[in-house]
Amino acid sequence: MDSAPAAPAHSTRAARRAGSSRRPGGMSGREAGGRRKGIEFCCRIHREMVMTASDGVRRRHARVQGGAVLLAILAFALPAAVPARAQNAAAERHRIHADFMSYLGSDWLERGERITEEQPERVLDAMGLRPGDVVADVGCGSGYYARRIARRVQPGGTVYCEDIQPEMLDIMRERAAAEGVTGIEAVLGAPDDPRLPAGAVDWIIITDVYHEMSEPEAMLAGIRRALAPGGRVALLEYRAEDGTGDHILADHAMSVRQVLLEWRAAGFELAALHGFLPSQHLFFFRSAGGGDADDTLADHDVFAALEAGLVDVEAHGAGAGAVTLRIRRT
């Protein structure tokens, strides 16, 4: 029987699924108490209002409503909170990378439970794919998402299926051929380069793979190079905020804060954060500076509050479709 290859660096999906209060410096007790009062509330930002670029009126309303709240928070507490948080930001980017899945476990990627656990068709609906689109599935594995994408972008579209295991690409080809799926091109990537054509891809999807990449900075640089003007990235990761269970290990889940720290440093900005999946975050990213001024609430205001340590993020799935920013007392 074949043995699993030595762990190269990133690949398809996870091999294993398991499952302080302080007073701001330089303030009196009364001033600190007043500041605590000022930030003791929650703001709920609904995905239908906040991050969809298709509805300008709702987007602008959400920006005014959510942005004003977060900017008020920053005015209260940012000066005192930034120094301590800034010291931790770089360290948080250097996390432990998870083990990757060998091609020998590819059948697990095709399990029937994924339809309800991950709702792939709903994810693709949110992406708004159209015939003729060029899409890349980075860490494609057996092609579970790629086959669904290929059907949506025909006629005229292309799906680049990238993986660093040639055996996994063989499995992907076999499954696509068995289902009569066309328009797929296999790409043998490297741990530090997806090897996608530069400036050619409308959408890149990364499904529960990013946490396994051992060279995330180099990979993100390659992903950014591959995006066409106006191109976006759909990133799915299990929610660390929910804790872990029997089928998800701690290093196979990521928080909103951790993802934003790493992607913003790589030159991306958040275009959308969807909360409708039962157990996963769904982020939409684009290259920084690639959107209009009304569609920047998530990247600038939310990240600023996260970076300052002023908020805890709770992404509620199972149909709730909302992201809650819970203000942390200082």
N, C-alpha and C positions, 0 to 999 in steps of 0.2 A: 504494500500500500504506500502511496506517495506520502511524504512528510511535508508539513507546512514549511514554506520558505522562511529564511531568517527575516526577522522583522525589519523591513526597510524603513519607512518613516511615517508615511500616512497612507491610508488606503480607503477602502470602501466604508464599511460601517463597523460598529463596535463588535468586537469578538465576544465580549462578555456583557451581559445585562443582569445585574443582580436585583439585583435589586439594591456702650457704657455712658452712662451719663457723665458729662463733665461741664464745668463752667468755662465759657469762652474767656481767653486770657485778657487781663486788663480791665475787667468789668466788675462792678460791685454786685452784691447779691441781688439788690433791687433791679439793676439793669439786666442782669442775667435772667431774672424771673420775668421781666417784661418781654425779653426776647423769646423766651420759651412760650409765653402766651401768644406772641405774634405768629409763631410757626406751628401751633398745635391744631392742625386741621389736616384734612385729606383732600386731594383733588383727584377726581376720576376723569380720565380722558378716554372717550369711547373711540374704538377704531373706525366706526362709520364717520366720525366727525374729524378725527385728528389727521390721519396720515394718508388718506386716499387722494391722489392727485387729480382725480376725475371731476371732483365737485368743488369748484373754487369757492363758492359761497360758504359751504360748510367748513372748508379748510381754513378760510380766513377767520371765520367765527371761532373755530377751535384755537387758532393761533392767538387771537386776542384774549380769549378766555383763559386758556391754559398758560400762555406766555405771560400774561399779567400776573397770574398767581405765582408762577415760578420766579419771575423777576422780583416780585415782592419778597419772596422767601430769601432770594439771594441778597437783597438789600438788608434784610435783618441779620443774616448769619454768615454770609460768604466771607467777609474780611477775617473773622476769627477762625473759620473752619479750614480755609484753603491751605495754610502752611502744613498742618499735620497730614491732611489728605494728600497733598502734592508729594510728600516724602514717600508715601506708600504706593503711588500710582505706578511708577516704573517697576517696582517689585511685583505688583499684581499681574503685570503683563507676562512675567516669566513663571507660568504655571507648569504643572506636571502634565505631559501629554499622554493620552491614553494609548494602550495597545491597539493594534488594528486587527481587522478580521482577515484570516487566510481565505483563499479561494475555496478551500475544503469545506467551509461553512456556508457556501453560497445559497444552499437550499433554504436556510433560515431567512434570507432576504425575501423569499417568495411566499412566506407564510400568509395564510388567509387573513389572520387577525390584523394585518397592516391596513386593510380597508377601513376598519373602524378605529384602530389605534391612531392612525396617521392621516386618514382622510385625503389621500393623494389627489383625487379629482377636485376637491374643494381648494386645495393648495394651488393647483394649476388654474382653476377658475380665477383665483385672486391675482395670479400673474397676468391674466388677460392675453394669453398666447394667441397668435393669429397665423393663418397660412402664410408661408414665406419667411417666418421668423427663423433666425439662426440661434440655436440654444446649445449650451455646453452643460453636460452633467459631470461635474468634477467628483471623482470617487464614485463612479457609476455602479460599481459592483456588477450584479447580474443583469442590470438594465431595467430594474423594476419601474423606476420613474421614466427612464429614457424612452421606453416603448410607448408609454402613455403620451409623452411629449411629442414623439414622432407622429403619432396619429393626428395631433392637433395642428401641427405646423405644415402638414401636407395640404395641397400641393405646393411644391417650391421651397419648402423649408429643409433645414439640415439640423441634425442633432450630433454634436461631437461628444462621444462617450469616452471620458478620460479615466484611466486607472493606472496605477503603477505596477500591477500584477498582470503580466501577459496572459496567465491562465484565466484570470477573471474576465478579461476582454474576450477570450475564446468562448467562455460560458455565455457572455452577453450576446455575442454573435449568434450562437446556436439558438438561444431563446427567441431572439428577434426573428430569425429565419423560420422557426417553428410556428410563429404567430403571423407570418407574412408581413412583418413590419419593415418598411423601407425608409430611406433617407437618413440612415445612421452611419456615422464614420467613427471607427475606433481610433483612439489616440493613446499611445503609451507614454504616460507622463513620468516625471521624476519627482523625488521627494521635495525638491526645491523649485520645481517649474512644471506647470500643467501642460506646457508645450502646445498651447492653443494659438491659432492664427491671430496676429495683432490687429486690434481695431475692427474685428469682424463679428463679434458676438452680441446679440441683442439681450439675451438673458443667460445668466449662469446660475445653476442650481447646485447647492451643496447640502446634501441631506444627511445629517448626523455623522458627518465626516470631519468637519473642521477641528473638533477637539482631538483628533488622532494625528493631525499634521505635525511632524517634528520640526519642520521649517516654516512656520506659519507666516513670518514676515516675507520671506522669499516667495512663497506661494501666493500671498495676497498681492504682491507686486506683479506677478505673472497674470493673475486674474484681472487686475486693473488694466494691464496692457491689452488684454484680449477684448475688453468691452468696446463696442462701437459707440459713437456719440449718442448719448441718451440711454445707453445700456444700463441694465440693473442686475443685481445679484440677489437671489432668494436663498436665505440661509435658514436651515432648520436645525435646532438643537434642543435636546431635552432640558426642561426647566430645572435648574439647580434650586430655584426658590421653593420648589415643591418638596425638596428632600428626595431621597432615593428609596427604592423599594427592592423587591426580589429580582426584578429584571433589569435594573439600571444601576451601574456602579457609579460612585461619586465622581470619578474622573471622566465619565461619559455624559455628564450634564454640565450646562453652562448658565451662568446668570446673565441678565441684561447688562449689568455693570461690567462684567468681564469682557463680554463681546464688544461693547462699545469702546472700552479702553483699547482693545487691540485693533479694531477696525478703523477707528478714528485716527490712531497713530499711523496707520497704513495709507491714509489719504482717502478714506471713504466717509460719507455722511449717511445718516439714517433717513430713508425716505418713508418707511412704514414699519410699524411693529404691530402684528396681528396676534390676538389672543384667543382665536376661536378653536384652536386644536386642544384635544384633551390633555396632552402632557408635553407639548413642544412649544417653544418660541418659534415664530415665523417672522424673520427680519427681511426687509427689502432695503438694500444698500445701493448707492450710486457713487461715482467718483465725486469727491468734494468739489463744490462749485458747479455741479451739473444740473441744479434745479433752480426754480424761480424763488424769489424772496419770500413768497407766501407759504412755501412748503419746507421750512427749515426748523420748525418747532422742535421736532424730535432730536435733531442733532445738536442744536445750539443750547436751547433752554434745558431740555431734559438731561443732556450730558453734563452741562455745567452744574446742575443740582446734584447729580450722581457723583461727579468728581469732587464736589465740595463736601460730600458725606452728609448731605441734608435730607436725602430721601432713601426709602427702601422701596423696591419695586415688587409688586405682586401681580403676576400675569395670570388671570383666571381663564381657564379653558372650559371644555365641556359646554360650548355654546355661549358662554358669557360674553366673549369677544371684547374684553376691555382690559386695559392696563391701569392699575392703581398705583399712584405715587404717594406713598405714605410718609408724611414728613417726620423725620427723626428729631427728637428733642436734643438740644445741645446743652 
